[in-house]
Amino acid sequence: MDLDTGAGLLHRLTSYVPSREWDVPVDDPRVRQDLVPNDPGALPPPMKRYPDGPPVLALPRDLPDPGVPATAVLAGVVSPAQPLDAAQLGRVLFLGAGVVRTAERAGRSVLYRASGSAGARFPLELYASTHDVAGVPDGVHWYDARRHALVQVGPAATGSVTTLVVTGVPWRTGWRYAERGWRHLYWDAGTLLSQLSAAAASAGLPPRLRSLFPDATVRTLVGADGVHEYPLALLSLGDGEPAIGPTGPAVPGELPPVELPLCTAAQRAGERDTLGTPWPPADPLSAHPPSDPLDEVVRRRGSQRRMDRSRTLPRHLLEWSLSTALRGVTVPHWVAVHGVDDVAPGLYRWPDLSTPLRAGDLRDELLRVCLGQGLAGDAAYVVIAAAPLSTLDDRGYRDAQLAAGLVEGRLHLAAYALGAGASGMTFLDSEVPGLLGEPDDLAALLFTCVGVPEYRSRAGGRPGAPVEVRPVTPRVSES
């Protein structure tokens, strides 16, 4: 990867180092110097706006829950096929991007979605290009998560399989994390896709994920301009040709016209004009522990802010969770074990838990590497995704970030299915190779903390009826 152009340049200029605070931009003219993180006056709206005009279809609010255990879905057990109608499509969309909780923060309402997001920024938009969905006209629809409704923004596309399009709005996450927020788009897209895929699979609708697609074509399909919004991934609900061929213009909707040029350049560097094959389906696991149904686990899932470091998790929870989270994913992962029964504290390269790469208590070092965020030391274990930059190009870098987010999303679901809690975590990029004993070329992708919750969040609400919650303040250490 070229560290002077495209995604490589963005990676280099947005990497955290100990000598600079995370919210201070690097002194480089290609990075915007005029941004004030968390500036209330520049806060972007939580979702797109469409002026009056496009047809709106209210989706059924009574979701058809197949009742499949979450652990069975995560393990890859094939579920009986359900009909793809408005209710089932609405269920899939809701379990990925629906508004399940709300909270007041600094005088504003926060809309918490079913899948997690770094810093609660929720920078993604979700579209459904429908084909033969009972009760839904063929067309390109934006999912209005607040109203649990479809807004038709474009005519029916060519192709034979209903396909979901995930897009990212860089300013929505850049408002807090500046240009580094481009990475968060892909992390969040991975967590969203983990839940969309699980919801589809539990209804017997084979989810087919594509991260290689003709970017310009998909932009036209959904009305994204490639600067303030761009496509990140496709998820088809079955085999066959994805319905992504635009047959007419799409209504673009309204977004704040704030550009992060470094992010635009990184995105364009990875653009391609071909449609790739779906990510290959992974072999199912031979067994899975019992759990509540997927729909219940998704509504229970949250982003755990405090964990009890005095309590441990059983070894089988770590082993099963990582085995299912990494099904079909080739991005390397490590595990820093703090408190797991029958596993000595230390650092391990998954899947080998027999001999640590580094033995001993690493809580203080993880706290330092994770900018003093308490979960890094309080978790029972911390999963670390990283990959050598030399193995990636501009598109491969996007794929690696997406895969890391997908693993994080599965770890969340596995944790909440089995009584634990989980949360994603950022880090000092420059310190991760030393932590893992790897060359400096190693690019850290994402940390996921899994541990024993210090509190239990209220389960999320149903479509149109989110529950109101009070945000929990995470612990921050000076380490």
N, C-alpha and C positions, 0 to 999 in steps of 0.2 A: 504494500500500500504506500502510495506517495503521500508523505506527510506535509507536502507543500501545496497540495491542491485538493479540492473536493472533500470527501468525507474524512480523509486522512488529516487534512488541515484543520477541519472542525474538531476532530478528536484531539489534536495536539493543543489547539488554542483554548479548548474548554476543559482541559484536564486540571484537576485540583492538585495543588502542591502545598506542603506545610507552610511555606513562606508567604503565602497569599491567602487572605480570607476568601471563603467560597463565593461571597457576593461582590468581590472586587474583580473587575474584568482585567484580563491580561493587557499589558500596554502594547497594543497592536492596532493599526488603523482599520484592519478588517473586522475587528470586534467593535460593536457599538459601545461607546463610552458614555452615552447620555441616558442610559436606562437606570431607573431607580427601582430596585427589587421591591415588590409588594406595594408599589405606589397606588394608594386608593383612588387617586384621580385618573389613573390609566387602566383601571381594572376592566378586563374584557368581559363581555356577557358570557354566561355559562353554556350557551348553545347558539346556533345560527338563528337568524330571523328570516322568515319569508313573508313578504308583503301579502296582503289579501289578494287572492286570485287562484293559486293552485288548489286543486281538489283535495279535501281532507277526508280520510276514512278512519273513523274511530274503530279501534281493534277491540275484540271481546275482552272484558276484564276478568272473566272467569277462566283461568288458565287450565288447560287439560293436562294435569300432572300424570305422567306415566307411572309414577311410583317406583322408579328404578333406584336402587341404592347408589349413593354417590360413589362409593368405592368400586362398585361393579362397573360403572361408566368409566372411571379413571383407569381401571385395570384393562379396559378394552373389550369387555364382554358385549357381544352383539345383542341389541334390544329388538323386540318385535316392532315392525314398521307401523307407524301411525300415519293417518292421512295428513298431507300438508295442506291445511286450510288456513283461514285468517286467524283462528284461535291458536293453532300450533305455531304459525309463523310469529304471532305476537308473543307467545310464550318464549320462543328462542330469543327474540329481540329483547324482551324484558329481562330475561335471566342474564343477559350480557350487559345491556346498557340502560335498563330501566331505572327510574328514580325510586329508591327504596327507603331512603332516610333524608331528612332535612335538618338543618341546624342554623342557628344564628351565630355569626362570627363577625365581630367588629361592625355590627349594625347592618350586615347583609346576610341574605339567605344563601346557604350552601346546599346544592342539590347533590347528594351522594348517590352514585350509581351502583348497580349490582356488582360490577367488577371494580377493582381498586385502581387508584391513580396516585402517582407521586405528588405529594403536597396537596392532595385533593384538588388538583387543577382540572382534571377531566377534559383533556384537550382533543378528544376524538369525536367524530361524527360517524353515523352509521346509516347506510342506505341499503335498500332491498330492491334488486332488479328482478321482478317477479315474472314467472312463466308458469301458467296452469296452476295457480294457487286458488283453491275454491274460496270464493267470497272476496277476492282481491283482484282488481283489474290488472292485466299485464301492463307493466310500466316500470319506471324508475321512481322509487319512493324514498323520501327522507324519513327516518324514524324520529318522531317528536316524542322524546322520552317523558317530558312533563305531562303530556296529555295521553300518552300511550296510543298514538295515532300515526297513520301514514299520510304524508303529504306528497302527492304525486308531482314530481319536479321534471319528469321527462317521459317521452313516449316509450313504448315497449321496445326493448333491445333485441337484436338478433342473438340466437343461442337457444339452447333447449333446457337449461337447468337454472332454477332460481339461484341467484348469487348475491351474497352480502358483500358490500364494499365498505371497508374501514378507511376513513381519511383522518388526517391530523391537521390541527390548527396550531401552527408554531407559536403564535403570539400568546395563546391561552396558557401555555406552559412556560414560554419565554418571559412572561410577566414576572415570574418568580425566579426562574433559573437562567434567564438570558439565553444565549445561544446553546448552552449545554442542554437546554430543554428539548432540543432536537432529538437527543438520545432518548429522552423520556417518552417522546411520541411512540417510539418502537417498543419500549418496555411496556407502556400502557396498552398498546395494540396487542402485544402478546398475552397480557392478562385478560383482556377482553376476549380474544380469540379462544383462550382456554375455556372460558365459560360458554361462549357461543357454540363451540365444538361439542362440549359436554352436553349441552341442552339438546342439540340436534341429534347426537348419537343416542341419547336416552330415549328419543322418539323414533329410533330406527331410521333416521335420515343421515346417510353417510356424509360426514363433513369432509370436504376436500379443500385443503388450504393451499393457496398459491401466493408466493411472494415474488415471482417473476411474471410480469404482465406488461403489456404496452401502456406505459404511463400516460402518454398523451391521449390515447383512446379512452382510458378510464376517467381521466380528467374531464373530457368532453361528456362522457356518460352521465356524470353526477353534477357537472357545473362547477368544478373546482378550478381555480385559476393557476395553480402551480406555484404561487407565491404565498398567499395567505391561507391556503388549504391545498393539500395534496394527498393522493391515494397511497396507502401503506400496504394493504393486503386484500386478497379476495378469499371468500369462503363460500364454496358452492354446496348446496344441500342435495348432494347426489352426484353420480357419475354422468359424464356427457359434456357437451360444450357449454361453458358458462355463458349466461345471458349478459354479455358486456359489449355487444356491438351497437353503438349509438345509431339511431335512425332519425334523430332530430336534436335540436338544441335543448339543454336542460336549464331550468330556472336557477340562477346562481345563488340566490339568497344573499344575506347581508352579514358581513364580518368587519371588524375594525381594520382599517387599511394600514396596519403597522407591519413593516417588513424587517426581517432579520437577514440581511444579505448573505451572511456566512451560511445560514441554514438553507437558503434558496440554492446557493451554489453546491452545497453538499447533496441536496436532493437531486438536482439536475445532473450531477456527475454520475449518479447511479441509474439514471433513466435508461430504459431499454424499449425496443419496439416489437418484442416477441412475447408470446404467451407460453409460459413454461408448464411443465407437468406438475400435478399436485405433489405436495410432500408425501412421500410413501407412507401408507398406513403401517403402524408398528404392530408387532406380534403382541397378543394379549398376555397378561400375566397369568400364571397358573392358578393363583388363588387371590382372594381379597377378603379383608376382615369385614364384619357386618357394619352397617352404618344406616343413618336416616336417608330418606330419598334425596336425590340431587336437589330438587327444588327447595326443600327445607334447608339443606346445607348452604345453598347459595344465599338465601335470605338471611341466614345466621352469620355468614361470612362478613368479616369487617377487616379493618387494618389495625391490628393490635398495637396500642401505644405503650403499654407497660406489661412487663413479664416478671414472674417471680423467680429470681435467680437461685433461691434456696431449694427449689423443687426440680426434679429430673423427669425426663421422658424415657419410656422403654425403648430398647434397641430396635424392636420390631417396627415401631412407628417410624423411626428414622429410615430403616432399610426399605420398608414397603413404600413410604412416601417418595423417596428418591428414585426407587425403581419405576414407579408409575409416572413420576414427573418427567423423567428422562427417556421415556419410551419414544423411540424414533428421533431423538435429538442427539447430534454428534458433537455439539459444543462442549469442550472440557469443563468439568466441575470439580471443585474441592469442597471439603467439609471441615469446618473448625468446630470441634466438639468441646463443649463446656460441661454439660451435665446430662449424659445419656447412660442409662444403666448398662453395665457390662461392656462399655467402650471407654478405653482410657482417654482422658483429656488430651487433646493435641490436634494436629492438622493432618488430614487424610486426602489422598487423591481418589475420588470415587471411580470405581466401586470397591476398592480395596480398603476394608476397615480392620485388617489384621495387624498392619504395621504402620504406625504414624510416620509421616515425613518429618514432623517435629512433635516431640512429646512434651507434655506439661500444660500448665494453665496459660491460656492465651487471651484471657478476658481483657486484661489491660491493653494488650497490643491491638486487639480488635476495636476497643474503644478509641484508641488513638487513630487507627486507620479510618474509622468511620466517624471522624470529626466529633468525637465525644458523645455520640448519640447512644443513650443508655441501653437500648435493645441489643446492641452489638455485644455487650458484656453480660446482659441478663438472660439472653436466650439460652436454650438448652443446646442448640447447635446453629451454625451459620453456614449457609450454602453459598458458594462463591463461583460465579461463572466468569470465565476469561478465555481469551483466544489470542494466539500470536498474530500480530498485525501483518506479518509476512505472508500469511495464508489467506488474506482477505483482499478483495478489491472494493470499489465503491459500493457495488450492489451486495457483495458478500458481507460487508460491514453492517449494512442494514439488516440482512438476514440473521447475522449473529446476535444483534441487539434484540430482534424480534424473537428469536429462539430463547434467549435468556428470559425475556418477559413471559413467554409461554410456559417455561419451567416454573417461574415464580408463581404464575396463576394456578398451575396444577398443585404446587406445594401449598398454596393457600387453601384450596379445596380439600386436599388430603388432610391438612392440619385440622380444619374445622369439622371435617367428617369424623375425625378420631379424637376430638376433645382437646386439641391443642390450639394455638394461635400462631399467626404469622404476620410478617410485615416486611416490605422491601426496604432497602437501605442504600444510601449513596456512600462515597468513599474518597479517600485521597489516592488518585490514580498512581502517583509516583511511588507510593509505598506498597502497592499490591505485589509487584514482582518480588520484592524482598520478603514479604510475608509468606509467599508461596514457594520461595526458593527457585524462581524462574528468571529467564533473561529479561532485560528491560523492554524488549520488543513485545512482551505480553500486554495485551489490552484488557483491563478489567471491564466487565460488562455490567454485572449486577450482583448485589448481595441480598440474600433472603434470610431473615431471622425467624426461627421456629422455636417456640418455647411454651411454658405453662402460663396461661393468662392470669394477670393479677386481678382482672375484673371480667365480667361477661357483658358484652354489648347486647342491646335490645335487638331482636330479630327485625330485619327490614320488613316494610309493608308490602302490600300488593299493588297492582297497577292502579294509579289514581289515588292511592291511600298510603303515602309514605309516612313513616313514624318520625316524630320529632325527637332528636337526641341532643345531648350536651357533649361537645367535644372533650376528649381527655387530653391533658397536656403531657407529652412524653418527657421522660427523664433525660436530662443533659448533664454529662460529666465534664469536668475540667481536664480530664486525662488526655 
